[in-house]
């Protein structure tokens, strides 16, 4: 009996140790982020972190991720007992801690110096971090020092001055203060936040909301215009697709933020599900149009890119080109563009970029994004994909007496793939477009998507009562002498009106 009792005690002790260790290893990481109104360029961070390995790091995402640590100073690590821990910079991107600390909890503190604008960043500063008289914009990439790779339910608390507000897409865990729970390390990095005296406008749609963050006197003066246009674009996309954007299982897509800050230059960058934009409220119409095109295009990616996900880069022509097509349709709904401006955009932006692409006539749009290098073949993917979408849409409308269109293709894909782990491949696109067009689209794909032939708009545009010419390498679209009612209806569908 005594031997059995000792064995039992040993088993109990081992069990308790296992429970203790397992609980400790899964404990939440937590961060506290503090802002100061008199020193907005200095952000103080204190974190409690359970070490999964002996490295501290910042995000691998972004244009120059190895530069994120350059803006971190006074980084200190201590044990729960208050003992200082030696920290060494292993390389330009990571800090090394003693190996014996792995699987223990440490206290981390550091200062983020928000002077990123002193450096030239690829794509601009809009998705990095900056200070303005009305507040501070940070990306999660630029803010958080992390450890490990599979952390979940991370707690983040913000401390902002009384006269400031905080705009962030995460859900609060405590209504009385700015405390949030973040699902994982990806969500921690792929977010934007703004702390300051800016204006926040929430546009709800069921369980989804669009947050507009407006900063700068000129931007605030046009608040009603921005919100009205955004509401119209949101309504058009929801009606088109048949519902709100839906993430795959385990992902969060309940809030999308659009930060619009006043600037002399027009620029924009997407981080996760969020968009940071610089707009000049006094700029000419062309620059205003660029800003709104950027917003509507990136916003549609919540459906065509986040809800609908694709196997690989061979379908980037569809993700980007079709999104361009529906961006133009959405902007017609808001009144930002009309028929004539649509024609000008098709020529000046898309056809010219397509015609002057380095791969024009030799490279297939399906191959142009190989290696995630689509910016080098913008014309083929964004322009060639747009023209392919036009051809497909007009062919479907023509063959079905305008009863079906690419709208039906998008809704079918939404119903089939939204909220699932499934991804879309090239063959599924061929099959579904062939189904709705009542014709075999395999030859079209072989020539214009998997091949390098230009989509023959001169064949498809007459379905909408329009003639096309390419004189002097300029795309010109003009009305035919006589239009049938069917052609008029198809043209209205081309503009997104039905």
N, C-alpha and C positions, 0 to 999 in steps of 0.2 A: 504493500500500500504506500509505504514511504517513497519507493522508487517511482510509482505511478504519480504520486503527488508532485514530486520534483519535475517529472516530465511535463506534467500539466502546467506547472508554474513557468517552465521554460517556454512552452508553446504560447502561453498567454503573453509573456514578455515579448516574444518575437512578434506576435500579432499586434501588440500595442505599438511596438517600434515601427512595424510596417505601416500601420494606420497613420502614425505621426509623420513618418517620412513622406508617405503618399500625399497627405494633406498639405505638408509644407511645400512639396514640389509643385503642387497645383495652385498655390496661393496666388492671388491677384497681384500683378504689378500695379503700382499706383503712381500718378504724377500730380504735382501741384504747380501750376503756371501762374506767375504774378506779373502784372503790368504796373508801370508807374507813369502818371500823367506828365510829370516834369522831366522824365527820362524815357520817352517811349521807345527809344532805340535799344534799350536794355531790358531784356525779358529774363526773369529769374525762374529757374526750374529746380524743383526738389522731387526726387523719385525714390520709391522703395522697390527694389527689383530682386526677384529670385533668379539667381544666375544659373542658366542652363549650360553655359560654357564660360571660358575665361576671357571673352572679348566683349567690349562695348563698341557699338557701331551706330552709324546713322543710315538713312535710306540708301538703297541701291538704285532708286528711281531718280529720274530727272536728267537734265542735259549734261551736267558735270557733277555726278554724285560724289566724286572724290573731294569736291570742294566744300561740302557741307560742314565738315569739322573745323574748317578755317575760321568759322564765325562763333565757335564755342570757346569760352575762356573760363578760368577758375574752376575747372572740372575737378571735383573731389569725391572720393569714395571712402566711406567709413563703415565699420561693422556696427551691429545693433548696440554693442557695448560702448561705442564712441571711439574705437581705435582706428586711426588713419590707415588707409591701405595704399600701397605703392602702385601708381598708375603710370604706364609707359606707352608712348605712341608707337604702336607696332609698325604702322605705315601711314600713308596720308589719310586713310579712311577709318582706322580702327585703333582702339586703346586696348592694351594688354593688362590683365589683372593676374595676380598669383593663382596658380592652378588649384591650390587647396581651398579656394573660396567657392568652387563649383558646387552647386546644390545648396548653397547658403543664401541668406538674404542680406543685402547691403543697402546702405543709404547713399544715394547719388545726388550731387548738386552741381549746377553749372549756370553760367550766364550766356544767353544768346545775344550776340551783338548784331543788330539788324542794320548793317551797313552794306548789304548785298549789292546795292546800286553802284558801288564803286567799281564793280566788275561787270564786264560785258558777258551776258549769258546768251547762249544760242536760243533763239525764239523770244528773247526779251525777258524783262524782270517781272512781268505780270503774273507768272506762276511760281515765283520764288519767294521773295519776302521784301516788304518795303514799308516805309513810314510816310504818312501824309499828315497835314495839319489836323485832319479829322480822325486819325487813328492809325492802327498797325495791321497790315495784312501778313499772314504767315501761312505757309503750306506745312502740312504735317511732316513732309520730307525735310524741311529746313529747321524744324523745331525740336524733334524728339531724338534723344540718344537712347538706344534700345539694347537689348540682349536677347539672344536666342532666336528661334524661328517659328515656334508653334504656341505662342502665348494667346490666351483667350480672356475675354471679360476684363479688359484693362480699365482701371478706374482713373479718370482725369478730372481734376478740380481746377477751376480758373478763379483768380482773384483780380478783379478789375476795379478801378477807381469808381466812386459813387456816381459821378456824372457820366460814366461810360456805360456802354452796353456791349454784350458779346453776341456775335452771330456765328453759329456753328451748326452743322447738320445733324449732330448726334442727339439722341434722346436723353433728357435729363433723368437722373436717378433720385434727385432730391429737389423738390419744387422750391425750397427756401434758399438754395444757393446754386451756383453754376457747377454742379457735379454731374458727370456723365459716365456711362459705361460703354466702352468701345469693344466691338465683337472680337477683333483680332489685330495683329500687327499691320496687316495690309490696310485695314480701315484707318488705323492710327496714322499711317504715312500718307495715304491717298485722300486727303481732305484739305479744305481751305477754311480759314477762320479770319474774322475781322473783329478787332476790339477797338472801340472809340466812340465818337459822337455821331456816327453815320446814321442813316435811316434804313430800317428793315421793313420790307413789305412781304407778307406771306400770301401766296395764291394757292388755296387748297383745292384738291380734287379727290374726294373720297379719302383713301388711306395714303395718298401721295400729296406732297406739297412742293411748290416751287418758291424758294426764298430769293427775293431780290434785295441785294445789299447795295445801297446807293451812297456815294461819297463825293462831295464837292458841290459848291454852290450852284454851278451851272447845271449839274446833273439833277439836283433836287428840284430846280425850277421846272424840269421836264418830267417829274415823277409820274404824273398822270398819263402822259404819252407813253412812257416806257412800260408801265403796268398794263395799260390798255392793249398795247401791241403784244406783250407777252401772254396775256390772257387769251387773245385770239389765236396765237400760234399754238398754245397748249390745247385749246379746244379743238383746233383743226387736227392735230396729231392724235388726240384721244379718239375723236370720231373716225378718223382714217383707219387706225389700227384696231379699234374696238375695245380699248381699255387703257388703263394706266401702264407705264413701264413695269415689267415684272422681272425680278432678278432670278437667277438660278438658286436652287436650294442652298441655304447657308450664307447667302449674300444679302446685303442691305441696300435697298433702293427706295426708301420711303421719302427721302428729301433730296432735292437737287438745289444747289445754291448758284446764283449768278451774281458775281460781284462786278459792279460797274463803277469805276473810279474815273474822275475827271482827269484828262491828260491832253496835252497838245497832240500826241501821236495816237493813232488807232492801232490797237493790238489786242491779242487775246490768247489764252492758253487753257487747256483742259487738264484738270487734275482729278482722277477718279470720275465721279459723277458730277463734278462741279466745274464752273467756268469763271475765270477771272478775265475781265475786259477793261481796257482803257478806251474811253470815248471822249471825243472833243465835241461838246454840244454846239460849238460855233463853227464846226468844220463844214465844208461844202457837201452837197448831196452825195457825191461819189464816196467820200469817206464815211458818211453816215450809213450808206448802203453796205459798205464793207463790214462795218460793225454789226449791223443787223443780220447780214448774211452769215457771219461767223456764229452769232448766237443761235439762229434757227437751225443751222447745219449741225452744230455740236449738240444742241438740245435734242434733235431727232435721233442722235446716236444712243440716247437712253432706250429707244426702241430698236433701231437698226444698228446693233453693235453690243448693247448690254442685254436687252431682252432676247433679241435674235443674235446668236453667236455662231461663228463660222469655224470650219475645220482648220483652215490655214490661210496664208496670204493670197492664194490663188483666187479667192473670192473678194479681195479688197476692192475690186472694180465695182462690185455690187454694194458693199458696205458704204463706200465713199461716193460713187457715182450716182446710185439711186438716192442716197441721202441728199445730194446736190439737187436732183430733180424735185424731190419733195420740199426742199428748202425754197426753191423758186415758187412752187405752188403755195406754200405757207405764206411767203411774203406777198403774194398776190392777195391772199385773204386779209392781210392787215392793211393793204393799201400802200405799203412801202414801195412796191413796184407795180407797174401796169404792163399792158401788152408790149408797148414800144420799148420800155426799159428791159423787159424780159428778153426781147430779141437782141438788144444791145449787149446784155450780159452773156447771152449764148455765144455771140461772136467775139466780143472784146476780151472776155475772160476765158471761156472754155474752149472755143474753137481755136483761138490764137495760141493758147497754151498747149493744146493738143497738137496743132499743126507744127509747132516749133519744139516739140519734145524730142529729145535725143534719140528716142526709140521709135519715132514716127515711121510707119511703113515697114518696119523690120521686127519690132517686138510686140508680142501679144500682151494685151492688158492683163491677162491672167498671170503672166510671168513678171510683170513690171514691178511688183512689190516684193519679189524674192529677197529674202534676207532682211525683211522689214525696212527696205530702202525706198519706200514709196515716194518720199519727197524728191528724189532724183528723177522720178517719172510722174510728176504731178499731173501733167497733161494727159497721159495715157490712162491713168487710174481715175482721176476726178473728172476729166473731160471725156475721155473715151467711154468710161462707165456711164456718164450722164447721157451721151448720145445713144448708147446701147439701150438704156432705160427708156428713152423717147421712142426708139424703134419698136421695142417690145410693147410699150403701152399703146401706141397707135395701132399696131397690128392686132392686139387683143380687142381694142374698141371697134376697129373696122370689121373684124370677123364675127363679132357678137352684136352688131348693130348698136354699139355703145352701151350694152347692158353689162359688160364686164370690162375690167381694166387692171392695171398694175395694182390698183387699190385692193382688189380682191386677192391678188397674189400676196400682198403684204399682210392682209388680215388672216389668210390661211396659214402663213408662216407663223404669225403671232399665236394663233390658236393651237398650232401643232408644236411649237418649240418654246413658247413663253413659259417661264417658271420651271423649266426642266433642265436636265444636264445635257440634253441632246444638242448637237451642233449640226450646222447645215453645210453640205458639200456642193460642189459644182453640179453633180448629176441631179441632185434634188432640185436645184434651180432650173435646170433644163426640163425636168419632168413637169414641174408645177406650172411653168410658163407655157409649155406645150399644151398642158391640160386646159388652161384658161383661154388660150388663143385658138384652140381647136385646129392646131397645125403642128407639125413637127419642127421644133426649134433647134434640133441638133445641128443642122447645117449652118444656121445663124451663129451658133456658138463656135463651131469649128472655124468659121471665117473671121468673125469679129471679136471674139473673146479669147479663144484658144489660138486664133490666128491673128494676123496683123492688118487685115483689110479694114478700112474706114467704114463705119456704119453708113449705108446709103440713105441719108436723110431725104434726098430727092425722090426716093421711092415712098417713104413713109409719111412725109409732111402733107402730100396731097390728100391723104385720108382725113386731114383736118382742114382741108380747103386752102392750103398754103403751098406756094412754089418756093423752091430753094435754088440758089445759085452760089457759086464759089469764085466769082470773078476777082482777080488780083489777090487771091488767097483770103478773101473776106467772105464770111458766111452771111448771106442776105436771105431773109425770109419775108415774103410779101404775099398778100392775099391773091387767090386765083380770081379770074374775072367773074366766075359764077360759083356760088357755094350752095350746096344742097343743105337742107335742114339737118341731115345726119352729120355732114361735115362741120356745120356750125356747132352742133352739140359736142362733137369730138374735140373741137378747138377749145370749147369751154372746159371740157374735162382735162385737156392738156394744161390749162391754167389752174386747175384745182377747183373749179366751180361746181363740178358734179362728178 
